[in-house]
Amino acid sequence: MADADHPRPSKGERTRRRIIDSASELFSRSGYRAVSLRDIAAHAGITHAGALHHFPNKEAMLIQVLSRRDEIDAPLVLSEALSHRELIDNIVRIVERNTGTPGMVSLYVNLSAEATDPTHPAHEYFVRRYRVLRAHLAAAFAGLLRDRPHPTPETAAQQFLALQDGLQVQWLLDPDSVDMRAVVASFLEGLGITVPDPTPTSTDPTGDRPT
């Protein structure tokens, strides 16, 4: 029930949310280029014209899909208030949480692969995303690996990201055989960085949208 602090979303806001949920699900299932605006509108239960009323084109929908998860994760990864250790711990928890959101993982895997094409509308988004993540992780590893000459912080950052991305593909293909959190924890412990204990239940505060 809505209250003064949490007003009920307007009909337009609820429709926009439904469109983004539909776009997320279809993009994760088929990739960006195989899905049309009409497909998204039909999945959301509205007309093509109704979808265009809220979003000028499919590219605008894609940006909203990508931005929504970033809004959740940014404070956990990009906040200047985080210590080096807090950043690494938060990423381990995100990996753990992702095991409960296969749709979002699939969306990321599919779109990041498509976006290697410079003409893809999400190309610059992913280029920037990896640059920012590498910079933050390199700074964290520089602080945590002071007594280790190898790998360099920059190399450790690239290895860490590559490990997570590769694990996501393997996990989507065979989830019962791949423990993403355990492998990430093993990598970090091999660098002398202990990780937090697993939480009793991996949950996503936003739900699995789609995802």
Secondary structure as the mmCIF struct_conf table of DSSP 4:
data_model
#
loop_
_struct_conf.conf_type_id
_struct_conf.id
_struct_conf.beg_label_comp_id
_struct_conf.beg_label_asym_id
_struct_conf.beg_label_seq_id
_struct_conf.end_label_comp_id
_struct_conf.end_label_asym_id
_struct_conf.end_label_seq_id
BEND BEND1 ALA A 4 HIS A 6
HELX_LH_PP_P HELX_LH_PP_P1 PRO A 7 SER A 10
HELX_RH_AL_P HELX_RH_AL_P1 LYS A 11 SER A 30
BEND BEND2 TYR A 32 TYR A 32
TURN_TY1_P TURN_TY1_P1 ARG A 33 ALA A 34
HELX_RH_AL_P HELX_RH_AL_P2 LEU A 37 ALA A 44
TURN_TY1_P TURN_TY1_P2 GLY A 45 GLY A 45
BEND BEND3 ILE A 46 ILE A 46
HELX_RH_AL_P HELX_RH_AL_P3 HIS A 48 HIS A 54
BEND BEND4 PRO A 56 ASN A 57
HELX_RH_AL_P HELX_RH_AL_P4 LYS A 58 VAL A 77
TURN_TY1_P TURN_TY1_P3 LEU A 78 LEU A 78
TURN_TY1_P TURN_TY1_P4 GLU A 80 ALA A 81
HELX_RH_AL_P HELX_RH_AL_P5 HIS A 84 ASN A 98
TURN_TY1_P TURN_TY1_P5 THR A 99 GLY A 100
HELX_RH_AL_P HELX_RH_AL_P6 PRO A 102 GLU A 114
TURN_TY1_P TURN_TY1_P6 ALA A 115 THR A 116
BEND BEND5 ASP A 117 ASP A 117
TURN_TY1_P TURN_TY1_P7 PRO A 118 THR A 119
BEND BEND6 HIS A 120 HIS A 120
TURN_TY1_P TURN_TY1_P8 PRO A 121 ALA A 122
HELX_RH_AL_P HELX_RH_AL_P7 HIS A 123 LEU A 144
TURN_TY1_P TURN_TY1_P9 ARG A 146 ASP A 147
BEND BEND7 HIS A 150 PRO A 151
HELX_RH_AL_P HELX_RH_AL_P8 PRO A 153 LEU A 173
TURN_TY1_P TURN_TY1_P10 PRO A 175 SER A 177
HELX_RH_AL_P HELX_RH_AL_P9 MET A 180 GLY A 190
TURN_TY1_P TURN_TY1_P11 LEU A 191 GLY A 192
HELX_LH_PP_P HELX_LH_PP_P2 PRO A 196 THR A 199
BEND BEND8 PRO A 200 THR A 201
TURN_TY1_P TURN_TY1_P12 PRO A 205 THR A 206
#
